[in-house]
Amino acid sequence: AGTLVMFSAASRDETTRGDDGNVKEMGEGTDTPAASPSSDFDSGLTVSECKLLALEACGRHLERVLDAHHLELSERAIDDKVQHSTSVAVSAPPSAGPMDVLHEQQQQQDGTDGQFLIPGSCLDGMLEAASLYGLTFAVQDDADRTVLGDFITEAFATFLGHVRAVLLEKSVEGERERKAAAIERAAAVPKGATAAYQAYDEEDDGEAYAEIASALGHLLQAVREVASGLALPEVGLDVEAASGLVDQAIEMTESMVRRRVTRRFRGLRVQVIKDCIVPFARDAISEQSAEEIEYEEKNGVDGEEGEENEKDGEGDAAMVAAARVVHMVQRASVALSDGMQLFDDTARAVLTRGSAGGASAAPVDTGMIKSSVEKNARQFAVWLALVLEIVAGCDSSDPRRLLDLKPAKKVHADDEAPAPAPIIIDSDVLREDADFAAGFDDEDEEDKAMTLLYDLVAELDEEASESARFDLTLAICEMCRLAERSVGENMSQSISSSVAEDNKAVVKNNSVFGEGPAPSSRTNSRTDVDADGLIKRRFMAAASRVLQLYAMDRGAQAANAACSDIFVIASTQSDALPTGPTDSALQILETAKVASIECSNIFGGERMANPVAPFPDADTDAMGMSHLKARSGSPLKGLQLDVERMFTEAVQVFPHSMHMMEFSRNAVVATVLKVAFKAMIEKARFCTFTLFGYRQMQVDCAFLRHMVLHFVTDNKMADGTNGCKNLYSLLSDVMLNVGERCTDRECVGVEEYYDEERGGLLTPLSVAGAIMEKDEAEVIARFVISEA
């Protein structure tokens, strides 16, 4: 390229002008000798084009240097594998000489020093090319500086890309080596294969990262030296362009460190699922099964004795279930504390400079690492809330996957005060965590965590009993409420204490050993992982969704009991009057009782809404006459039923997934009963009722209507609805549907029966109250909540 520049100059000056102004050849009438034959060569290139060719040639040379470095690393890797296999196959000599010891020490030093990962010759070549360019062509104008700047920018980008690929490959190689070591251990001890792989999951890759951190330190040092040389006046590169190279190197170093932090927190996910979530869920299942067996043995549920004592133990079943839930909530609190301890260990390992596996081992500002830890901590908390939802049995809450159907707006009268609007869950809070390390691939850790999670879900679906799932769901709900109050604060305290301890250690070391790394000023700022309240809102949303699931599952249990005998009741042919509520009605209230006691123990407050009101007799039953009864005492006809249906209030049975559910016993029990009563409505639409079937449904609905106030308060809830009124409306709708499908139209709406044996009138409520007059305490204890 230099030769081309000389030829270009000769071609440009081969014609000159004489004293008379005429153009003369060089050497003709001048003191300049005639040009030699070799100087007559015309390259056809300008000086600017020759300069570009020179820089392009230097660029190709630097690319060859990077290719040579890649080959060198490959050969080094092959040599390391050969040496490793040889050291395994051949036993060590009985004694080693001084040279052998020196050679071994050198190998150990090379193994921990990552300088060989950085192609320093490429940086040296870049500086040499720029220096020669500046000294040879005397860079003065902006055009030359632009050309030189473009060359440095392109060459340095290629260099950084090569270093980035090498370091990532080194990280992956270290992971493969750890996996191979685990397989080797598992093959050596077949019975310990599980332990070997578990050790692989738990062990840290700090040694491999220490080598990468050392390489990053050499990288920053080398780039700073090159940038200082490029900023010299003799080279001619702008100072801003030279400092930009250091900024790019720092940015790449910080991206590698952020990747390291991200990977550590991905590993934390695996640890939390494996060491906290899975043991908690499995213990909940096994403990529940053991208590069931103990309870059955105590009450004699099996065999002939069990048939006699089965009803005697029904009254205590709710108390046993409630006590079991309380114990399970305590275990959930312990599991959450264990998870926070794992987070604390991870944060301290990352933020401690003396830790070989910590991100602070890299030559970057600790404040940047702290910011990265705070970001990953927030994402870990959001991920933990999602995991708890999945373990409880909730579906995906991500608005990008969930079709949100808004509830219909209610039309209020002009003089009616609008009901308070429910608390809406922000859809952004429920968005599932996307990859928070764009450009990096950590699928192994993520797949490992999700595999463990979905294996647990499959295990719960297969082995957990129905009561165990109820207990687990309610315990996870309380776990989310506890996390809402503590997780964000605990994370902030953990990060702050870790940084403070690290800064104290740095100051102490500097006072003992002299100058050293100074503590970062950015680490002294106040740490608040949940400054915007995202973590609190996410856990509160998770608790709401899990509690909704519990209420709907309990409601489904009550609905199954409610619908189990409706077909039989509807088709029963008899002229006799019902003698009391059916067992299906008692089972509905029994389920409501269990839910009421469990939620009272978890959320606090009274176990029941009100004591059971006395059932009136037939003569004084003013309340027993339903609004379905005609004023004249005549049966309701089709038109009257249609009018009654027009004034039936629409009730939202199932809670909306985007509405925050009230954390109270009253709201949960109201939802349970609403689901059961709605199931009765839907089931009745598939039946045709006889006279006896209609009367029996009247007795059941009157009994349930009377017992509603025992479970649900007659007040407005947080969503603005009145639970009692909603339940009354649903029971009225049950009888409307039953009446429309009754074969004996004359009995529809009639709520007075003549009892020939007694010689008087009976009402559905007086018939239902007969169960309280019987001396059967064990039956009453099934659905009545005691004050104790």
Residue pairs with C-beta under 8 A, 6 or more apart in sequence:
1 50
1 53
1 54
1 57
2 54
2 136
4 43
4 45
4 50
4 53
5 47
5 50
5 51
5 54
7 41
7 42
7 43
8 43
8 45
8 46
8 47
8 50
9 47
10 35
10 39
10 40
10 41
11 41
11 42
11 43
13 26
14 25
14 26
14 35
14 39
14 40
15 23
15 24
15 25
15 26
16 23
16 24
16 26
16 30
16 32
17 23
17 24
18 24
18 29
18 30
24 30
25 34
26 32
26 34
26 35
27 33
27 34
27 35
28 34
43 50
45 53
48 143
48 147
51 133
51 137
51 144
51 147
52 147
54 133
55 129
55 133
55 147
55 148
55 151
58 125
58 129
58 133
58 151
58 155
59 151
59 154
59 155
61 125
61 129
62 122
62 125
62 126
62 129
62 155
62 158
62 159
63 158
65 119
65 121
65 122
65 125
66 119
66 122
66 158
66 159
66 162
69 119
69 121
69 122
69 162
69 166
70 162
70 166
72 116
73 116
73 117
73 166
76 116
77 173
93 100
96 104
110 116
111 211
112 207
112 210
112 211
112 214
113 211
113 214
114 170
114 211
114 212
114 213
114 214
114 215
114 216
114 217
114 218
115 214
115 215
115 218
117 163
117 166
117 167
117 170
117 211
117 212
117 215
118 163
118 215
118 218
118 219
118 222
119 159
119 162
119 163
120 218
120 222
122 159
122 162
123 159
123 222
123 223
123 226
124 226
126 152
126 155
126 156
126 159
126 226
127 226
127 229
127 230
129 151
130 148
130 151
130 152
130 229
130 230
130 235
130 237
131 229
131 234
131 235
133 139
133 148
133 151
133 235
134 148
134 234
134 235
134 236
134 237
135 234
137 144
139 145
139 148
139 235
139 236
140 236
144 236
145 236
145 237
145 238
148 235
148 236
148 237
149 237
149 238
149 241
152 230
152 237
152 241
152 245
153 241
156 245
156 248
157 248
160 248
160 249
160 252
163 215
163 219
163 252
164 252
164 256
167 212
167 215
167 216
167 256
168 440
170 208
170 211
170 212
170 215
171 208
171 209
171 212
173 208
174 205
174 207
174 208
174 209
175 205
175 208
175 444
177 208
178 200
178 203
178 205
179 200
181 200
182 196
182 197
182 199
182 200
183 196
185 192
185 196
185 199
186 192
186 193
186 196
186 197
189 195
189 196
201 270
201 271
201 274
201 448
202 271
204 349
204 357
205 357
206 355
206 356
206 357
206 358
207 356
209 260
209 356
209 357
209 361
210 356
210 357
210 361
212 256
212 362
213 361
213 362
213 363
216 253
216 256
216 257
216 362
216 363
216 364
217 362
217 363
219 249
219 252
219 253
220 246
220 249
220 250
220 253
220 363
223 245
223 246
223 249
224 246
226 245
227 242
227 243
227 245
227 246
228 242
229 235
230 237
230 241
230 242
230 245
231 237
231 239
231 242
231 243
250 364
253 362
253 363
253 364
254 364
254 368
255 439
256 362
257 359
257 362
257 364
257 368
257 369
257 372
258 372
258 437
259 437
259 440
259 442
260 350
260 359
260 362
261 350
261 359
261 369
261 372
261 373
261 376
262 372
262 376
262 436
262 437
262 440
262 442
263 437
263 442
263 445
264 346
264 349
264 350
264 359
265 346
265 376
265 377
265 379
265 380
266 442
266 445
266 446
266 449
267 346
267 445
268 342
268 343
268 346
268 380
269 380
269 383
269 445
269 446
269 449
270 445
270 448
270 449
270 452
271 342
272 339
272 342
272 343
272 384
272 387
273 387
273 449
273 452
273 453
273 456
274 452
275 338
275 342
276 335
276 336
276 338
276 339
276 342
277 335
277 339
277 387
277 388
277 391
277 453
277 456
278 452
278 456
279 335
280 331
280 332
280 334
280 335
281 391
281 456
281 459
281 460
281 472
282 459
283 331
284 328
284 331
284 468
284 471
284 472
284 475
285 460
285 463
285 464
285 465
285 468
285 472
287 324
287 327
287 328
288 324
288 328
288 465
288 467
288 468
288 471
289 465
289 468
291 320
291 324
292 465
292 467
295 301
295 313
295 317
295 320
296 302
296 306
298 313
299 306
299 309
299 310
299 312
299 313
299 316
300 306
300 308
300 309
301 309
301 310
301 313
311 778
311 779
311 782
312 778
314 590
314 778
314 781
314 782
315 777
315 778
315 781
315 782
317 594
318 590
318 593
318 594
318 597
319 597
321 467
321 470
321 471
321 594
321 597
321 598
322 594
322 597
322 598
322 600
322 601
323 601
324 471
325 471
325 474
325 475
325 598
325 601
325 602
326 601
326 602
328 471
328 472
328 474
328 475
329 474
329 475
329 478
329 479
329 602
331 475
332 475
332 476
332 478
332 479
332 482
333 479
333 482
335 479
336 479
336 482
336 483
336 486
336 487
339 384
340 486
340 487
340 490
340 491
340 494
343 377
343 380
343 490
343 491
343 494
344 490
344 494
344 498
347 373
347 377
347 491
347 494
347 495
347 498
348 494
348 498
348 501
349 355
349 357
349 358
350 358
350 359
350 360
350 369
350 373
351 358
351 359
351 360
351 366
351 369
351 370
351 373
351 495
351 498
351 499
351 502
352 358
352 360
352 498
352 501
352 502
352 505
353 360
353 361
353 366
353 502
353 505
353 506
353 517
354 505
355 361
359 369
359 372
360 366
360 369
360 502
365 520
365 522
366 499
366 502
366 503
366 519
366 520
366 522
366 523
367 520
367 521
367 522
367 523
367 525
368 522
370 495
370 499
370 520
370 522
370 523
370 527
371 522
373 495
374 495
374 527
374 529
375 436
376 436
377 491
377 495
377 529
378 529
378 530
378 534
378 535
379 433
379 436
381 483
381 487
381 488
381 491
381 529
381 530
381 535
381 538
381 539
382 433
382 534
382 535
382 538
383 433
384 483
384 487
385 480
385 483
385 538
385 539
385 541
385 542
386 397
386 432
386 433
386 542
387 453
388 476
388 479
388 480
388 483
388 542
388 546
389 397
389 542
389 545
389 546
390 453
390 457
391 453
391 456
391 457
391 460
391 472
391 476
392 472
392 473
392 476
392 477
392 546
392 549
393 460
393 469
393 473
393 549
393 553
394 545
394 546
394 549
395 402
396 402
396 432
397 430
397 432
397 541
397 545
397 657
398 430
398 431
398 432
399 427
399 430
399 431
400 431
400 432
401 432
402 657
404 427
404 657
404 658
407 652
407 656
410 419
410 650
412 418
412 419
419 716
419 719
419 720
419 721
420 716
420 718
420 719
420 720
421 720
422 656
422 659
422 660
422 718
422 719
422 720
423 659
423 660
423 718
424 658
424 659
424 660
425 537
425 541
425 544
425 658
425 659
425 660
426 537
427 658
429 534
429 537
429 538
429 541
430 538
430 541
435 442
460 469
460 472
464 472
466 557
469 553
470 550
470 553
470 554
470 557
470 598
473 546
473 549
473 550
473 553
474 547
474 550
474 598
474 599
474 602
476 546
477 543
477 546
477 547
477 550
477 602
478 543
478 602
480 539
480 540
480 542
480 543
480 546
481 539
481 540
481 543
481 663
483 539
484 535
484 536
484 539
484 540
484 543
485 536
487 535
487 539
488 529
488 530
488 535
488 536
489 530
491 529
491 530
491 535
492 527
492 528
492 529
492 530
493 527
495 527
495 529
496 526
496 527
499 523
499 527
502 519
502 523
503 519
503 520
503 523
503 524
506 516
506 517
506 518
506 519
507 519
509 516
510 516
510 518
529 535
530 536
540 660
541 660
543 663
544 659
544 660
544 661
544 663
545 657
547 661
547 663
547 668
548 655
548 657
548 661
548 671
550 668
551 595
551 655
551 661
551 667
551 668
551 671
551 672
551 675
552 654
552 655
552 671
552 675
554 591
554 594
554 595
554 668
554 672
555 671
555 672
555 673
555 674
555 675
555 676
556 675
557 591
558 587
558 588
558 591
558 592
558 672
558 673
558 675
558 676
559 675
559 676
559 678
559 679
559 680
560 679
561 584
561 587
561 588
561 590
561 591
561 676
562 584
562 585
562 587
562 588
562 676
562 677
562 679
562 680
562 683
563 584
563 679
563 680
563 683
564 584
564 587
565 582
565 583
565 584
566 584
566 680
566 683
566 684
566 687
567 687
569 582
569 689
569 693
569 696
569 697
570 684
570 687
570 688
570 689
570 690
570 693
570 741
571 687
571 688
571 690
571 693
572 690
572 692
572 693
572 696
573 690
573 692
574 690
574 692
575 691
575 692
576 692
577 695
577 753
577 755
577 762
577 767
578 692
578 695
578 696
578 699
578 767
579 767
579 770
580 699
580 767
580 768
580 770
580 771
581 699
581 700
581 703
581 704
581 768
581 771
582 696
582 700
584 700
585 700
585 703
585 704
586 779
586 782
586 783
588 673
588 676
588 704
589 704
589 707
589 711
589 782
589 783
590 782
590 783
591 672
591 676
592 669
592 672
592 673
592 676
592 711
592 783
593 711
593 782
593 783
593 784
593 785
595 668
595 669
595 672
596 607
596 608
596 665
596 668
596 669
596 711
596 785
597 607
597 785
599 664
599 665
599 668
599 669
600 606
600 607
600 665
603 663
603 664
603 665
605 664
605 665
606 665
607 665
607 785
607 787
608 710
608 711
608 785
608 787
609 666
609 709
609 710
609 711
609 712
609 713
610 709
610 710
610 713
611 710
611 787
612 707
612 710
612 772
612 784
613 706
613 709
613 710
614 769
614 772
615 706
615 765
615 766
615 768
615 769
615 772
616 622
616 623
616 624
616 765
616 766
616 769
617 766
617 769
618 624
618 760
618 761
618 762
618 763
618 766
619 760
619 761
621 763
621 765
621 766
623 765
624 702
624 751
624 763
624 764
624 765
624 766
625 751
625 763
626 698
626 702
626 732
626 735
626 751
626 764
627 644
627 732
628 636
628 644
628 732
628 735
628 736
628 739
628 749
628 751
629 749
629 750
629 751
630 636
630 640
630 749
633 750
633 752
634 749
634 750
635 745
635 746
635 747
635 748
635 749
635 750
636 644
636 739
636 748
636 749
637 745
640 749
641 736
641 739
641 740
641 748
644 732
644 736
645 733
645 736
648 729
648 732
648 733
648 736
649 725
649 726
649 729
651 674
651 678
651 726
651 729
651 730
652 721
653 671
653 674
653 675
653 678
653 730
654 671
654 675
655 661
655 671
659 719
660 718
661 667
662 717
662 718
662 719
664 717
664 718
666 712
666 713
666 715
666 717
666 723
667 717
667 718
667 723
669 711
669 712
669 723
670 711
670 712
670 717
670 723
670 726
670 727
673 704
673 708
673 711
673 712
673 727
674 723
674 726
674 727
674 730
677 704
677 727
677 730
677 731
677 734
678 730
680 734
681 730
681 733
681 734
681 737
684 697
684 734
684 737
684 738
684 741
685 737
685 741
687 693
687 741
688 741
688 742
688 743
689 697
689 738
689 741
689 742
689 743
690 742
690 743
690 744
691 742
691 743
691 744
691 747
693 738
693 742
694 738
694 739
694 742
694 744
694 747
694 748
695 747
695 753
695 764
697 734
697 735
697 738
698 735
698 751
698 764
699 764
699 767
699 768
700 768
701 731
701 734
701 735
701 764
702 763
702 764
702 765
702 767
702 768
703 764
703 765
703 768
703 771
704 731
705 727
705 728
705 731
706 765
706 768
706 769
707 783
708 724
708 727
708 728
709 724
710 784
710 785
711 785
712 723
712 724
712 727
713 723
713 724
714 722
714 723
714 724
714 725
715 722
716 722
717 723
739 748
739 749
742 748
751 763
751 764
752 761
752 762
752 763
753 761
753 762
753 763
753 767
754 760
754 761
754 762
755 761
755 762
771 779
771 780
772 780
